[in-house]
Amino acid sequence: PVYYKGLYHFFYQYNPYGSIWGNIIWAHSISTDLINWFPLEPALVPSEPFDIAGCWSGSATILPGEKPAILYTGLNSSNVQLQNIAFPKDPSDPFLREWVKPSYNPVMAPTTSNGINASAFRDPTTAWLGPDGMWRTLVGSKVDQKGIAILYRSSDFINWTMVLEPLHSSEGTGMWECPDFYPVPVNGTVGLDTSVTGPRVKHVLKVSLDDKKIDYYTVGTYLHREDKYVPDNTSPDDATGFRYDYGKFYASKTFFDSQKNRRILWGWINESDSFENDVHKGWAGVQ
């Protein structure tokens, strides 16, 4: 979700042709209170070579000057996972009904030189602006069974360069889906904008474990000069770690609500129903 021109915008993965996973697009709903939601036209649908096989998960970021941008994972016809960018066609439209995918997509891609696993490279985070004026975002991936948060940097939000070392990794955790990285105050209960750093700030890194279908998070220190995240020794860094929820709860994501200075957590509840039950009832999964 993101707050823009008086409205909360919720973008979510959706299959317009059935109640089971597949044919993934970005659906779009709006709200004034985060409780009552009104569906709009889809924000992103497969239409270009870089996303023709699916518009998978990603994140929205509000750039300086109140300019929204979306980073998302697209699949090409070879099922290679690519990171793409989209901008609103009319930024003055508070409903953000139409989005444009620039022809220079993808902005991040697996190559022989960077060695990224083309089938394990997805779900870019909300970007943050560092004290050095560079934008940063994370993309979930893995090397063998080591889960990793690949770090990218950009000065203009268009040209992205992969940092050689990941922001963080953990052996034995497998593929990291839907990473989320955000600051929290050491004292106090207010939310913080995603770009906030400082001596009285900790950071949370949440990842979704594809192998176990659970979310876990650590609390630690973000060393922004080194672009490294170090979990506190009180935060187990594997599937035994802290969890927001111990039920059917997955692929969660937070956003900073600038209107009320709070951070809101969203999660996907993937029920325990069978494939046949999902087809019979005509829907699956709740937010």
Beta strands, then each sheet from edge to edge (+ up, - down):
strand 1: 2-4
strand 2: 7-14
strand 3: 25-31
strand 4: 38-39
strand 5: 54-63
strand 6: 67-75
strand 7: 81-88
strand 8: 99-100
strand 9: 121-122
strand 10: 128-129
strand 11: 135-143
strand 12: 146-154
strand 13: 161-162
strand 14: 168-170
strand 15: 176-185
strand 16: 201-209
strand 17: 214-223
strand 18: 228-231
strand 19: 250-257
strand 20: 262-268
sheet 1: 1+ 2- 3+ 4-
sheet 2: 5+ 6- 7+ 8-
sheet 3: 9+ 11- 10+
sheet 4: 9+ 11- 12+ 13-
sheet 5: 9+ 11- 12+ 14-
sheet 6: 15+ 16- 17+ 18-
sheet 7: 19+ 20-
end
